[in-house]
């Protein structure tokens, strides 16, 4: 039964992101950002609300920013020229294209997404913009199509909460990182127990809230995978944002966006 539920969640997420890629709208198939069912918000406004600058928005290919994030992992990644970065759940390639500028021609960026339509969209964006140091691969974040110890940084933006096997996601991130490599993640976390009716709602899972794990559980998962120097910092204003995005559900005191960092010691 548990396996059937996990499969239903996975296919719902895949379908929602496929619809988003094909429609070209902001958000995870619902038109309002990864964590929102609102429809009247532009992808530009959503990106700015979670920490991206006007300069960021002006320096990516048209269509790459799909308003899917819940934070700006670039701000904590501290990328350096020549580094190799892997982006989990790369979508239209927004974070990948920003990272490509920072790592430069000597660096590489690998975007991984489980939705064929998203991978195709990101590849078209890369060709249109003439970005040569970015590649996009079809794959699941639980089974990354990336070699062992290939990356200096693993980055992700509002994706790990969607996985039904988060421990495996962190194990894979650990595997592909070099020694001393680092995680730079923006995601939705639970700060209290999520009500069972919300947990059971597959659509709310696809909208990035029902699958959020408790902060303490995430820390334990990351330690199990081998990570050290773990830091999970809640973003101020999360409660108000969640209540605005999901009116009537009382999620403001239950889930929050967070910046997550760790090191492969």
C-alpha positions as CSV (number, residue, x, y, z in Angstrom):
1,X,0.0,0.0,0.0
2,X,2.8,2.4,0.9
3,X,4.6,1.6,-2.4
4,X,1.4,2.3,-4.3
5,X,1.0,5.7,-2.6
6,X,4.6,6.6,-3.3
7,X,4.1,5.7,-7.0
8,X,1.0,7.8,-7.1
9,X,2.8,10.8,-5.7
10,X,5.8,10.3,-8.1
11,X,3.5,10.2,-11.1
12,X,1.4,13.1,-10.0
13,X,4.6,15.2,-9.5
14,X,5.9,14.1,-12.9
15,X,2.6,15.0,-14.6
16,X,2.3,18.4,-12.9
17,X,5.8,19.4,-14.0
18,X,5.3,18.0,-17.5
19,X,2.2,20.2,-17.8
20,X,4.1,23.2,-16.5
21,X,6.9,22.7,-19.0
22,X,4.5,22.3,-21.9
23,X,2.3,25.3,-20.9
24,X,5.2,27.5,-20.1
25,X,3.4,28.9,-17.1
26,X,4.9,29.7,-13.7
27,X,4.7,27.2,-10.9
28,X,4.4,23.5,-10.5
29,X,1.5,23.0,-12.9
30,X,-0.8,25.3,-11.0
31,X,0.4,28.7,-12.2
32,X,1.7,30.1,-8.9
33,X,5.1,29.0,-7.9
34,X,6.4,25.8,-6.4
35,X,4.6,26.5,-3.2
36,X,1.5,28.2,-4.3
37,X,-1.9,27.6,-5.9
38,X,-2.2,31.4,-6.7
39,X,-2.5,32.1,-10.4
40,X,-2.0,35.8,-10.8
41,X,1.7,35.9,-9.8
42,X,4.4,36.2,-12.5
43,X,7.5,34.1,-12.5
44,X,9.6,37.3,-12.2
45,X,7.7,38.4,-9.1
46,X,8.0,35.0,-7.5
47,X,11.8,34.8,-8.2
48,X,12.3,38.3,-6.6
49,X,10.2,37.3,-3.6
50,X,12.5,34.4,-2.8
51,X,15.7,36.3,-3.2
52,X,16.8,36.6,-6.8
53,X,17.9,40.0,-8.2
54,X,16.9,41.9,-11.3
55,X,20.4,41.2,-12.6
56,X,19.7,37.4,-12.1
57,X,16.5,37.6,-14.1
58,X,18.1,39.6,-16.9
59,X,21.0,37.1,-17.3
60,X,19.2,33.8,-18.0
61,X,17.5,32.6,-21.3
62,X,13.9,33.6,-21.8
63,X,11.7,30.9,-20.3
64,X,14.3,29.5,-17.9
65,X,12.7,31.2,-14.9
66,X,9.5,29.3,-14.3
67,X,8.8,30.5,-10.8
68,X,9.5,27.1,-9.3
69,X,11.8,28.0,-6.4
70,X,11.2,28.6,-2.7
71,X,14.6,30.3,-2.1
72,X,17.8,31.2,-3.8
73,X,20.4,28.5,-3.3
74,X,22.9,30.5,-5.4
75,X,23.2,32.9,-2.4
76,X,24.6,30.1,-0.2
77,X,26.5,28.1,-2.8
78,X,29.6,30.4,-2.9
79,X,30.5,29.1,-6.3
80,X,34.0,29.5,-7.7
81,X,35.4,29.6,-11.2
82,X,36.2,26.1,-12.4
83,X,33.9,24.2,-10.1
84,X,31.5,21.4,-11.1
85,X,27.9,21.8,-10.0
86,X,24.9,19.3,-10.1
87,X,21.4,20.8,-9.8
88,X,18.8,18.4,-8.5
89,X,15.5,19.0,-10.3
90,X,16.8,21.6,-12.7
91,X,13.5,22.4,-14.4
92,X,13.9,25.0,-17.1
93,X,17.5,25.5,-16.1
94,X,17.2,28.8,-14.2
95,X,19.7,28.0,-11.4
96,X,21.9,26.1,-13.8
97,X,22.3,29.1,-16.1
98,X,23.1,31.4,-13.2
99,X,25.6,28.9,-11.9
100,X,27.2,28.6,-15.3
101,X,28.1,32.3,-15.2
102,X,29.8,31.9,-11.8
103,X,31.8,28.7,-12.6
104,X,32.9,30.1,-15.9
105,X,34.2,28.4,-19.0
106,X,36.5,26.2,-16.9
107,X,33.6,24.9,-14.8
108,X,30.6,22.7,-15.6
109,X,27.0,22.6,-14.6
110,X,24.9,19.4,-14.8
111,X,21.1,19.7,-14.4
112,X,19.1,16.6,-13.6
113,X,15.3,16.4,-14.0
114,X,12.9,13.5,-14.1
115,X,10.5,15.1,-16.5
116,X,11.4,14.7,-20.2
117,X,9.5,17.9,-21.1
118,X,11.6,19.9,-18.6
119,X,14.9,18.5,-19.9
120,X,13.9,19.2,-23.5
121,X,12.9,22.8,-22.5
122,X,16.2,23.4,-20.6
123,X,18.2,22.0,-23.6
124,X,16.4,24.4,-26.0
125,X,17.1,27.3,-23.6
126,X,20.8,26.4,-23.5
127,X,21.1,26.2,-27.3
128,X,19.2,29.5,-27.7
129,X,21.4,31.3,-25.3
130,X,24.6,29.7,-26.6
131,X,25.6,28.4,-23.1
132,X,28.2,25.7,-23.6
133,X,29.2,24.7,-20.0
134,X,25.7,23.4,-19.1
135,X,24.2,19.9,-19.8
136,X,20.8,18.6,-18.9
137,X,20.2,14.9,-18.1
138,X,17.0,12.9,-17.6
139,X,17.1,11.2,-14.3
140,X,15.6,10.9,-10.8
141,X,17.2,12.6,-7.8
142,X,17.2,9.3,-6.0
143,X,19.3,7.8,-8.8
144,X,21.5,10.5,-10.3
145,X,23.0,10.0,-13.7
146,X,26.3,11.4,-12.4
147,X,29.6,9.7,-11.7
148,X,31.0,9.2,-8.2
149,X,32.9,12.2,-6.8
150,X,32.3,14.4,-9.8
151,X,30.8,17.5,-8.2
152,X,32.1,20.3,-6.0
153,X,28.6,21.5,-5.2
154,X,25.1,19.9,-5.2
155,X,22.4,22.5,-5.5
156,X,18.6,22.1,-5.3
157,X,15.6,24.4,-5.1
158,X,12.3,23.2,-3.7
159,X,12.7,19.7,-5.0
160,X,13.8,17.3,-2.2
161,X,10.5,17.8,-0.4
162,X,8.8,16.1,-3.4
163,X,10.8,12.9,-3.0
164,X,9.3,10.0,-1.1
165,X,12.8,8.6,-0.3
166,X,14.7,11.6,1.0
167,X,17.4,9.5,2.6
168,X,18.3,8.1,-0.8
169,X,18.4,11.6,-2.3
170,X,21.0,12.6,0.3
171,X,23.0,9.4,-0.2
172,X,23.1,10.1,-3.9
173,X,24.2,13.7,-3.3
174,X,26.9,12.4,-1.0
175,X,28.0,9.9,-3.6
176,X,28.5,12.4,-6.4
177,X,30.2,15.0,-4.3
178,X,34.0,15.2,-4.1
179,X,35.6,15.1,-0.7
180,X,35.0,18.5,0.9
181,X,32.1,19.1,-1.5
182,X,29.1,20.9,-0.3
183,X,25.3,21.1,-0.4
184,X,23.4,24.3,-1.1
185,X,19.7,23.7,-0.9
186,X,16.6,25.8,-0.7
187,X,13.6,23.7,0.3
188,X,10.3,23.5,2.3
189,X,10.6,21.9,5.7
190,X,8.1,21.1,8.4
191,X,8.4,22.9,11.7
192,X,5.5,21.0,13.3
193,X,3.5,17.9,12.5
194,X,1.7,18.2,9.2
195,X,-2.0,17.3,9.6
196,X,-2.9,13.9,8.2
197,X,-5.5,15.2,5.8
198,X,-2.8,17.4,4.2
199,X,-0.2,14.6,4.2
200,X,-2.7,12.5,2.3
201,X,-3.4,15.1,-0.3
202,X,-1.3,14.0,-3.4
203,X,-1.9,17.4,-5.1
204,X,-0.5,19.3,-2.1
205,X,2.5,17.0,-2.2
206,X,3.0,18.0,-5.8
207,X,2.7,21.7,-4.7
208,X,5.7,21.2,-2.3
209,X,4.1,21.2,1.1
210,X,2.6,17.8,2.0
211,X,5.9,16.0,1.6
212,X,8.0,18.3,3.7
213,X,10.0,16.6,6.4
214,X,10.6,17.8,10.0
215,X,13.9,19.7,10.5
216,X,15.1,17.2,13.0
217,X,14.4,14.3,10.6
218,X,16.2,16.0,7.7
219,X,19.3,16.5,9.9
220,X,19.2,12.8,10.8
221,X,18.9,11.8,7.1
222,X,21.8,14.0,6.2
223,X,23.9,12.5,9.0
224,X,23.0,9.0,7.9
225,X,24.2,9.8,4.4
226,X,27.5,11.0,5.8
227,X,27.3,14.8,5.8
228,X,28.8,17.0,8.4
229,X,28.5,20.7,9.4
230,X,24.8,20.5,8.8
231,X,22.9,23.8,8.9
232,X,19.1,24.3,8.4
233,X,18.1,28.0,8.7
234,X,14.4,29.0,8.4
235,X,13.7,32.0,6.3
236,X,12.0,34.9,8.0
237,X,8.5,35.6,6.7
238,X,7.8,32.0,5.8
239,X,4.7,31.8,8.0
240,X,3.1,34.8,6.3
241,X,4.1,33.5,2.8
242,X,2.5,30.1,3.4
243,X,-0.7,31.5,4.7
244,X,-1.0,33.8,1.7
245,X,-0.2,31.0,-0.7
246,X,-2.5,28.4,0.9
247,X,-5.3,30.4,2.5
248,X,-7.4,28.5,5.0
249,X,-5.0,25.6,5.5
250,X,-3.2,27.0,8.5
251,X,0.2,26.1,7.1
252,X,2.0,29.2,8.4
253,X,3.0,27.5,11.6
254,X,3.5,24.1,10.1
255,X,5.9,24.5,7.1
256,X,8.6,27.0,6.2
257,X,11.2,27.6,3.5
258,X,14.7,27.1,4.6
259,X,18.4,27.3,3.5
260,X,20.1,23.9,4.0
261,X,23.9,23.5,3.9
262,X,26.3,20.6,4.7
263,X,29.8,19.3,3.8
264,X,31.1,16.0,2.6
265,X,33.8,15.8,5.2
